[in-house]
């Protein structure tokens, strides 16, 4: 050993100096990089094999925010993970990378060997594409990429079996699900989405979170007083849907309505994925819709919601322009995803065009404070895939207490729709296919930070699987996985990414 364990954990820049000095002394430096969430015998053997390539073994770890194995991971934070590895006699130095991949680490410390496990040898199975970039990086600094070949253990499998925070009913469900479906088959639906041409249609909404600190009650009025802290904006409404889809598909279009004043176009330009083909119409004498929420900062409690909106019916001229845009765009796409937020974009004529021209129509008609009770899914005559929150289904059925199965069957029949899903928050989702029947899929979320946008995320990615003819249970499972990710973030801050979802699916299936 070169140093005592207490001296092993060093910052990356300092580590680069140490490695440079060691190499000048003729020492061969070996690097291993990963998450190492739960150290087990597989990791120990990996480190032992790696050490055989050199004189000094360096282990670097991915920081918590870039661990893309799904909500609830890593189980152990960075400090604990580094501390455990530093106690291993075979390891000489421990550090971490602030970036998602180890390219920066490789170029900074310039090891002689970079050692990965055999599960990375087939680059086509690496969802992030990182191994190819890492190979290029190690070659560029005169090092060599090598792979260890030993018995493989899975941290995710051990965590799922012995340390998961899921309740028993979820663990039991996942055990059964793993027996019915193969991980690679599910991941393949996600990967094949890349070639789909998808059009997203709906209202643009800017979600604005005004963070405040409570001061107290006004001395003369029964009014809560708060101190303004800061404001943050998020791309919501159909923008969020387009952002999700564009991380999975190469060709994505967007038809939406903005205002002709307070357009928010500068903000939209910085937050909408650049690959999305934008087809915006500017509505006369209207603002772009903004939904401001006052948030008590410490408890993240939403105190008040303020709409900036013109939700009167479109003028004949504006409606004609929107319809002309739809007529032209829809035939160019394989899949049309519509989210109707009920703020007047969807006239009867627009609905007729969408329903008649869409080759495959995935639909959500949303109930919210601005349209409660007046915006129901049956305003559309047909769809191929429908997602709805439980309250939206009950509003459609005008039934507050009845059985959901009967309502789902009714909506499916009424709208000639093959697949219908009702999302139920902490109770998961109930999925129905006219041929396959019903599937109750539990919620897969560990931590709920914010539910805004979760339904849109569910629809965005599950629709890609539904279009490809995935089994209904798989469609719901993927949707719940995406929903779990969505509620773990604030509003629509981070769109779902293909590599992250594939990793999450693999983690759940181990």
C-alpha positions as CSV (number, residue, x, y, z in Angstrom):
1,X,0.0,0.0,0.0
2,X,1.1,3.5,-0.8
3,X,-1.0,5.5,1.6
4,X,-3.2,4.8,4.6
5,X,-6.9,4.6,3.9
6,X,-7.6,8.0,5.5
7,X,-5.4,9.5,2.8
8,X,-6.9,7.7,-0.2
9,X,-9.8,10.0,-1.0
10,X,-8.5,12.9,-3.0
11,X,-9.9,15.5,-5.4
12,X,-9.5,14.8,-9.1
13,X,-7.0,17.5,-9.8
14,X,-4.8,16.5,-6.9
15,X,-5.1,12.9,-8.0
16,X,-3.9,13.9,-11.5
17,X,-0.7,15.3,-9.9
18,X,-0.2,12.1,-7.9
19,X,-0.7,9.9,-10.9
20,X,1.7,12.0,-13.0
21,X,4.4,11.6,-10.3
22,X,3.8,7.9,-10.0
23,X,4.1,7.3,-13.7
24,X,7.4,9.3,-13.7
25,X,8.6,6.8,-11.1
26,X,7.8,4.0,-13.6
27,X,4.6,2.9,-11.9
28,X,1.7,1.6,-14.1
29,X,-1.6,3.2,-13.0
30,X,-4.9,1.4,-13.5
31,X,-8.3,3.1,-13.3
32,X,-11.8,1.6,-12.6
33,X,-14.8,3.8,-12.8
34,X,-18.5,3.2,-11.9
35,X,-21.3,3.7,-9.4
36,X,-20.4,1.0,-7.0
37,X,-23.7,1.5,-5.0
38,X,-23.4,-1.8,-3.1
39,X,-20.0,-3.3,-2.9
40,X,-20.1,-7.1,-3.4
41,X,-17.8,-10.0,-4.3
42,X,-18.2,-9.2,-8.0
43,X,-16.6,-5.8,-7.4
44,X,-13.8,-7.2,-5.3
45,X,-12.9,-9.7,-8.0
46,X,-13.1,-6.9,-10.6
47,X,-10.7,-4.8,-8.6
48,X,-8.4,-7.8,-8.1
49,X,-8.3,-8.5,-11.8
50,X,-7.7,-4.8,-12.6
51,X,-4.8,-4.6,-10.2
52,X,-3.0,-7.3,-12.1
53,X,-2.5,-4.8,-15.0
54,X,-0.5,-2.4,-12.9
55,X,1.1,-1.2,-9.7
56,X,-1.5,1.4,-8.5
57,X,-5.3,1.0,-8.6
58,X,-7.4,4.1,-8.7
59,X,-11.2,3.9,-8.4
60,X,-13.4,6.9,-9.4
61,X,-17.2,7.1,-8.8
62,X,-20.1,8.8,-10.5
63,X,-21.7,11.5,-8.4
64,X,-25.3,10.9,-7.1
65,X,-27.0,13.3,-9.6
66,X,-25.7,11.4,-12.6
67,X,-26.6,7.9,-11.4
68,X,-29.2,6.9,-14.0
69,X,-30.6,3.7,-12.6
70,X,-34.0,5.1,-11.8
71,X,-35.6,6.9,-8.8
72,X,-34.3,5.8,-5.4
73,X,-30.7,5.2,-6.8
74,X,-28.1,5.4,-5.6
75,X,-29.1,3.8,-2.3
76,X,-25.8,5.1,-0.8
77,X,-24.6,8.6,-1.3
78,X,-21.3,9.5,-2.8
79,X,-19.5,10.0,0.5
80,X,-20.5,6.6,1.8
81,X,-19.7,4.8,-1.5
82,X,-16.2,6.4,-1.5
83,X,-15.6,5.6,2.2
84,X,-16.4,1.9,1.6
85,X,-14.1,1.6,-1.4
86,X,-11.3,3.4,0.5
87,X,-11.3,0.7,3.2
88,X,-10.3,-1.9,0.6
89,X,-6.6,-2.7,0.8
90,X,-6.4,-3.4,-2.9
91,X,-7.4,0.2,-3.8
92,X,-4.8,2.9,-3.6
93,X,-6.8,6.1,-4.4
94,X,-10.5,7.1,-4.6
95,X,-12.0,10.1,-6.3
96,X,-15.2,11.1,-8.2
97,X,-16.3,12.7,-11.4
98,X,-18.8,15.5,-11.6
99,X,-19.8,14.5,-15.2
100,X,-22.0,11.6,-16.3
101,X,-19.2,9.6,-18.0
102,X,-15.5,9.0,-17.2
103,X,-14.1,10.7,-20.2
104,X,-13.0,13.8,-18.2
105,X,-11.4,11.5,-15.6
106,X,-9.5,9.6,-18.2
107,X,-8.2,12.8,-19.8
108,X,-7.4,14.3,-16.5
109,X,-5.4,11.5,-14.7
110,X,-4.2,9.7,-17.9
111,X,-4.0,6.1,-16.5
112,X,-2.1,3.4,-18.3
113,X,-5.1,1.1,-18.2
114,X,-8.8,1.6,-18.0
115,X,-10.6,-1.5,-16.8
116,X,-14.2,-2.4,-17.4
117,X,-16.3,-5.5,-16.8
118,X,-17.2,-7.9,-19.6
119,X,-20.8,-6.6,-19.7
120,X,-19.4,-3.4,-21.4
121,X,-17.4,-5.3,-24.1
122,X,-20.4,-5.4,-26.5
123,X,-20.7,-1.6,-27.1
124,X,-24.2,-2.1,-28.7
125,X,-25.6,-3.0,-25.2
126,X,-24.4,0.2,-23.7
127,X,-27.4,2.5,-23.8
128,X,-25.5,5.7,-23.1
129,X,-22.9,5.1,-25.9
130,X,-20.3,6.0,-23.2
131,X,-18.0,3.1,-23.6
132,X,-17.0,4.2,-27.2
133,X,-16.3,7.7,-26.0
134,X,-14.3,6.3,-23.1
135,X,-12.3,4.1,-25.4
136,X,-11.5,7.1,-27.6
137,X,-10.4,9.0,-24.5
138,X,-8.1,6.4,-23.0
139,X,-6.5,5.9,-26.5
140,X,-6.0,9.7,-26.8
141,X,-3.8,9.7,-23.6
142,X,-1.8,6.7,-24.6
143,X,-3.6,4.2,-22.4
144,X,-5.4,1.0,-23.1
145,X,-9.0,-0.2,-22.5
146,X,-9.2,-3.8,-21.1
147,X,-12.0,-5.9,-19.8
148,X,-12.1,-8.3,-16.8
149,X,-13.6,-11.7,-17.2
150,X,-15.0,-13.2,-14.0
151,X,-18.2,-14.2,-12.4
152,X,-20.8,-11.4,-12.6
153,X,-22.9,-10.2,-9.7
154,X,-25.5,-7.4,-9.9
155,X,-25.8,-4.7,-7.3
156,X,-29.3,-3.9,-8.6
157,X,-30.4,-7.5,-8.2
158,X,-29.1,-7.6,-4.6
159,X,-30.7,-4.2,-3.8
160,X,-34.0,-5.3,-5.4
161,X,-34.0,-8.5,-3.3
162,X,-32.8,-7.2,0.0
163,X,-32.7,-3.4,0.2
164,X,-35.5,-2.0,-1.9
165,X,-37.8,0.6,-0.5
166,X,-40.8,-0.8,-2.5
167,X,-43.6,-2.3,-0.4
168,X,-44.2,-6.0,-0.5
169,X,-47.0,-5.9,-3.1
170,X,-44.7,-4.0,-5.5
171,X,-41.8,-6.4,-5.0
172,X,-44.2,-9.4,-5.5
173,X,-45.5,-7.7,-8.7
174,X,-42.0,-7.1,-10.1
175,X,-41.1,-10.7,-9.4
176,X,-44.0,-11.9,-11.4
177,X,-43.5,-9.4,-14.2
178,X,-39.9,-10.5,-14.6
179,X,-41.2,-14.0,-15.1
180,X,-43.6,-12.9,-17.9
181,X,-41.3,-10.6,-19.9
182,X,-37.7,-10.3,-20.9
183,X,-35.7,-7.2,-20.1
184,X,-34.2,-7.0,-23.6
185,X,-37.6,-7.2,-25.3
186,X,-38.9,-4.2,-23.3
187,X,-35.8,-2.2,-23.9
188,X,-36.1,-3.0,-27.6
189,X,-39.4,-1.1,-27.8
190,X,-37.7,1.9,-26.3
191,X,-34.8,1.7,-28.7
192,X,-37.0,1.2,-31.8
193,X,-38.8,4.4,-31.0
194,X,-35.9,6.2,-32.6
195,X,-37.2,5.7,-36.1
196,X,-40.8,6.9,-35.4
197,X,-42.1,10.1,-36.9
198,X,-44.1,11.7,-34.1
199,X,-46.3,14.9,-34.1
200,X,-47.3,16.5,-30.8
201,X,-50.3,18.8,-30.7
202,X,-51.6,20.9,-27.8
203,X,-51.4,24.1,-26.0
204,X,-48.1,25.7,-25.0
205,X,-48.0,26.4,-21.2
206,X,-45.2,28.0,-19.3
207,X,-45.1,26.8,-15.7
208,X,-43.7,29.5,-13.5
209,X,-42.8,28.6,-9.9
210,X,-42.5,31.7,-7.6
211,X,-40.6,30.5,-4.5
212,X,-41.5,32.4,-1.4
213,X,-40.8,32.5,2.3
214,X,-43.6,32.8,4.8
215,X,-43.5,35.9,6.9
216,X,-46.8,35.6,8.7
217,X,-50.3,37.0,8.7
218,X,-51.0,40.6,7.8
219,X,-51.6,42.7,11.0
220,X,-54.8,44.3,9.6
221,X,-56.1,41.7,7.1
222,X,-56.7,37.9,7.2
223,X,-54.0,37.6,4.6
224,X,-50.9,35.5,4.5
225,X,-47.7,37.5,3.9
226,X,-44.7,36.0,2.1
227,X,-41.3,37.2,1.0
228,X,-40.4,36.8,-2.6
229,X,-37.2,34.6,-3.1
230,X,-36.8,33.7,-6.7
231,X,-38.7,32.6,-9.8
232,X,-38.1,29.6,-12.1
233,X,-39.8,28.8,-15.4
234,X,-40.4,25.3,-16.9
235,X,-41.5,24.3,-20.4
236,X,-44.9,22.8,-19.7
237,X,-48.0,21.8,-21.6
238,X,-47.3,20.3,-25.1
239,X,-43.7,21.6,-24.9
240,X,-43.0,19.1,-22.1
241,X,-44.4,16.3,-24.3
242,X,-42.3,17.3,-27.3
243,X,-39.2,17.4,-25.1
244,X,-39.8,13.9,-23.7
245,X,-40.5,12.5,-27.2
246,X,-37.6,14.1,-28.8
247,X,-35.2,12.3,-26.5
248,X,-36.5,9.0,-28.0
249,X,-37.4,9.8,-31.6
250,X,-35.3,11.5,-34.3
251,X,-38.2,13.2,-36.1
252,X,-40.6,15.2,-33.9
253,X,-43.1,17.9,-34.9
254,X,-45.0,20.3,-32.7
255,X,-48.2,22.2,-33.6
256,X,-49.3,24.7,-30.9
257,X,-50.6,28.1,-30.2
258,X,-48.8,31.1,-28.7
259,X,-50.0,34.6,-27.9
260,X,-49.2,37.6,-30.1
261,X,-48.0,39.4,-26.9
262,X,-45.9,38.2,-24.0
263,X,-45.1,35.3,-26.4
264,X,-42.4,33.7,-24.2
265,X,-40.6,32.8,-27.4
266,X,-37.2,33.6,-26.0
267,X,-37.8,31.2,-23.1
268,X,-39.2,28.5,-25.5
269,X,-36.2,28.8,-27.7
270,X,-33.9,28.0,-24.8
271,X,-35.9,25.1,-23.4
272,X,-37.5,23.3,-26.4
273,X,-35.3,20.5,-27.9
274,X,-33.6,21.9,-31.0
275,X,-34.6,18.9,-33.1
276,X,-38.3,19.6,-32.7
277,X,-39.9,21.0,-35.8
278,X,-41.9,24.0,-34.5
279,X,-45.2,24.9,-36.0
280,X,-46.6,27.8,-33.9
281,X,-49.6,30.0,-34.6
282,X,-49.8,33.3,-32.8
283,X,-53.3,33.9,-31.5
284,X,-54.5,37.5,-31.9
285,X,-54.9,39.7,-28.8
286,X,-53.7,37.0,-26.4
287,X,-50.8,36.1,-24.2
288,X,-49.0,32.8,-24.3
289,X,-50.5,30.8,-21.4
290,X,-48.5,31.1,-18.1
291,X,-49.5,29.2,-15.0
292,X,-47.8,30.7,-12.0
293,X,-47.7,28.8,-8.7
294,X,-46.6,30.4,-5.4
295,X,-44.4,27.9,-3.6
296,X,-43.5,28.0,0.1
297,X,-39.8,27.3,-0.3
298,X,-39.0,25.3,2.9
299,X,-41.8,22.8,2.7
300,X,-42.3,23.0,-1.1
301,X,-46.0,23.7,-0.5
302,X,-48.1,25.2,-3.4
303,X,-50.1,28.0,-1.9
304,X,-51.8,29.6,-4.9
305,X,-52.0,29.2,-8.7
306,X,-52.5,32.2,-11.0
307,X,-53.4,31.8,-14.8
308,X,-52.4,34.3,-17.4
309,X,-54.6,33.2,-20.2
310,X,-57.2,33.9,-22.8
311,X,-59.4,30.8,-22.9
312,X,-62.3,32.2,-25.0
313,X,-63.0,30.4,-28.3
314,X,-60.6,31.1,-31.1
315,X,-61.8,33.6,-33.7
316,X,-62.8,32.1,-37.1
317,X,-59.7,33.4,-38.7
318,X,-57.4,31.9,-36.0
319,X,-59.2,28.6,-36.0
320,X,-58.9,28.4,-39.8
321,X,-55.2,29.0,-39.5
322,X,-54.7,26.3,-36.9
323,X,-56.8,23.8,-38.9
324,X,-54.8,24.5,-42.0
325,X,-51.6,23.8,-40.1
326,X,-53.1,20.5,-38.8
327,X,-54.3,19.5,-42.3
328,X,-50.8,19.9,-43.7
329,X,-48.8,18.4,-40.8
330,X,-50.7,15.4,-39.6
331,X,-50.3,13.2,-42.8
332,X,-46.5,13.4,-42.5
333,X,-46.3,11.6,-39.2
334,X,-46.7,8.0,-38.1
335,X,-48.0,8.8,-34.6
336,X,-49.9,11.8,-33.4
337,X,-49.9,12.6,-29.7
338,X,-52.5,15.1,-28.6
339,X,-52.8,16.6,-25.1
340,X,-56.0,18.8,-24.9
341,X,-55.6,21.0,-21.9
342,X,-59.0,22.6,-22.5
343,X,-57.9,26.1,-23.1
344,X,-59.7,26.6,-26.5
345,X,-57.1,25.4,-29.1
346,X,-59.2,22.4,-30.0
347,X,-62.3,23.5,-31.9
348,X,-64.7,21.0,-33.3
349,X,-63.2,21.4,-36.7
350,X,-59.7,20.8,-35.4
351,X,-60.8,17.7,-33.5
352,X,-62.4,16.4,-36.7
353,X,-59.2,16.9,-38.7
354,X,-57.1,15.2,-36.0
355,X,-59.4,12.3,-35.7
356,X,-59.8,11.7,-39.4
357,X,-56.2,12.2,-40.5
358,X,-54.1,10.7,-37.7
359,X,-52.8,7.3,-38.7
360,X,-52.4,6.5,-35.0
361,X,-53.8,8.8,-32.3
362,X,-52.6,8.8,-28.7
363,X,-54.8,11.1,-26.6
364,X,-55.1,12.7,-23.3
365,X,-57.9,15.2,-22.6
366,X,-57.1,16.9,-19.3
367,X,-59.2,18.2,-16.4
368,X,-57.7,21.1,-14.6
369,X,-58.8,24.2,-12.7
370,X,-59.5,26.1,-15.9
371,X,-61.9,23.6,-17.4
372,X,-63.1,21.3,-14.6
373,X,-66.1,19.2,-15.8
374,X,-66.2,20.7,-19.3
375,X,-63.3,19.0,-20.9
376,X,-63.9,15.3,-21.4
377,X,-62.3,12.7,-23.7
378,X,-65.5,11.9,-25.6
379,X,-65.2,15.3,-27.4
380,X,-63.0,13.3,-29.7
381,X,-64.8,10.7,-31.8
382,X,-61.9,8.2,-31.8
383,X,-58.4,7.3,-30.6
384,X,-56.1,4.4,-30.7
385,X,-54.5,4.9,-27.3
386,X,-55.9,7.0,-24.4
387,X,-54.4,7.9,-21.1
388,X,-56.5,9.6,-18.4
389,X,-56.2,10.4,-14.7
390,X,-58.9,8.7,-12.5
391,X,-60.7,12.0,-12.0
392,X,-60.8,12.5,-15.8
393,X,-62.3,9.0,-16.3
394,X,-64.9,9.6,-13.6
395,X,-65.8,13.0,-15.1
396,X,-66.3,11.3,-18.5
397,X,-68.5,8.6,-16.9
398,X,-70.3,11.0,-14.6
399,X,-69.6,8.4,-11.9
400,X,-67.7,9.3,-8.7
401,X,-67.7,5.9,-7.0
402,X,-68.3,3.2,-9.7
403,X,-65.9,0.5,-10.8
404,X,-63.1,1.7,-13.0
405,X,-63.1,-1.5,-15.1
406,X,-66.6,-0.9,-16.3
407,X,-65.8,2.8,-17.1
408,X,-62.7,1.8,-19.1
409,X,-64.6,-0.7,-21.1
410,X,-67.2,1.9,-21.9
411,X,-64.7,4.5,-23.0
412,X,-62.9,1.9,-25.2
413,X,-66.1,0.9,-26.9
414,X,-67.5,4.4,-27.2
415,X,-64.3,5.8,-28.8
416,X,-63.4,2.6,-30.8
417,X,-60.1,2.7,-28.9
418,X,-58.0,-0.5,-28.5
419,X,-55.9,0.6,-25.4
420,X,-57.0,2.8,-22.5
421,X,-55.1,3.5,-19.3
422,X,-56.2,5.3,-16.1
423,X,-53.4,6.6,-14.0
424,X,-54.1,6.6,-10.3
425,X,-51.1,8.3,-8.6
426,X,-49.9,6.3,-5.6
427,X,-52.2,3.5,-6.7
428,X,-50.4,2.9,-10.0
429,X,-52.3,2.5,-13.2
430,X,-55.1,0.3,-14.5
431,X,-54.5,-0.7,-18.1
432,X,-57.1,-2.1,-20.5
433,X,-56.7,-3.7,-24.0
434,X,-59.8,-5.0,-25.8
435,X,-58.1,-8.2,-26.6
436,X,-55.8,-8.7,-23.6
437,X,-58.0,-7.5,-20.8
438,X,-57.1,-5.6,-17.6
439,X,-53.7,-5.1,-15.9
440,X,-53.2,-3.4,-12.6
441,X,-49.7,-2.1,-12.4
442,X,-48.4,-0.6,-9.1
443,X,-46.7,2.7,-8.7
444,X,-42.9,2.5,-9.1
445,X,-42.0,5.8,-7.5
446,X,-39.8,5.9,-4.4
447,X,-40.0,9.7,-3.7
448,X,-42.6,12.1,-4.8
449,X,-41.3,15.7,-5.2
450,X,-43.8,17.2,-7.6
451,X,-46.7,15.6,-9.6
452,X,-47.0,18.4,-12.2
453,X,-46.3,16.9,-15.6
454,X,-46.2,13.2,-14.6
455,X,-49.3,12.3,-16.7
456,X,-47.8,14.0,-19.7
457,X,-44.6,12.1,-19.3
458,X,-46.5,8.8,-18.9
459,X,-48.4,9.5,-22.2
460,X,-45.4,10.7,-24.1
461,X,-43.3,7.5,-23.8
462,X,-45.9,4.8,-23.3
463,X,-47.6,6.0,-26.6
464,X,-44.4,5.0,-28.4
465,X,-44.7,1.5,-27.1
466,X,-48.4,1.3,-27.7
467,X,-47.9,2.3,-31.3
468,X,-45.4,-0.5,-31.8
469,X,-47.9,-3.1,-30.5
470,X,-46.2,-3.8,-27.2
471,X,-48.3,-5.9,-24.8
472,X,-50.6,-3.8,-22.7
473,X,-48.9,-4.7,-19.5
474,X,-45.5,-3.6,-21.0
475,X,-47.1,-0.3,-22.1
476,X,-48.3,0.4,-18.6
477,X,-45.0,-0.8,-17.0
478,X,-43.0,1.6,-19.1
479,X,-45.5,4.4,-18.4
480,X,-45.2,3.9,-14.7
481,X,-41.4,3.8,-14.9
482,X,-41.5,7.2,-16.7
483,X,-44.0,8.5,-14.2
484,X,-41.8,7.5,-11.3
485,X,-39.0,9.5,-12.9
486,X,-41.3,12.5,-13.5
487,X,-42.5,12.8,-9.9
488,X,-39.0,12.7,-8.6
489,X,-38.2,16.0,-10.3
490,X,-39.6,19.5,-10.0
491,X,-42.2,20.2,-12.7
492,X,-40.8,19.4,-16.1
493,X,-37.3,20.4,-15.2
494,X,-35.6,17.3,-16.8
495,X,-37.2,15.5,-19.7
496,X,-37.0,11.7,-19.7
497,X,-34.0,10.4,-21.6
498,X,-33.7,7.1,-23.5
499,X,-30.5,5.9,-21.9
500,X,-31.9,6.7,-18.4
501,X,-35.1,4.8,-19.1
502,X,-33.3,1.8,-20.4
503,X,-31.1,1.8,-17.3
504,X,-34.1,2.1,-15.1
505,X,-35.9,-0.8,-16.8
506,X,-32.9,-3.0,-16.5
507,X,-32.6,-2.1,-12.8
508,X,-36.2,-3.0,-12.2
509,X,-35.9,-6.2,-14.1
510,X,-32.9,-7.6,-12.2
